[in-house]
């Protein structure tokens, strides 16, 4: 089961969207309406952990570089 983040789509000017999490199977279709309020919703894409490693990996340290 995956946890998805949804946000309501404001229907009136000045209305703020509400974000909520919803647990569902990856094979389930995306929600179209908030289960509590019935307002239309859209799925929000949240970024990953942001851990980007640069340089040599542990595995590449076992293999000598060619040309040295």
Buried (B, 14 or more C-beta within 10 A) or exposed (E): EEEBEBBBEEEEEEEEEBEBEBEEEEEEEEBEEBEEEEBEBEEEEEEEEEEEEEEEEEEEEEEEEEEE
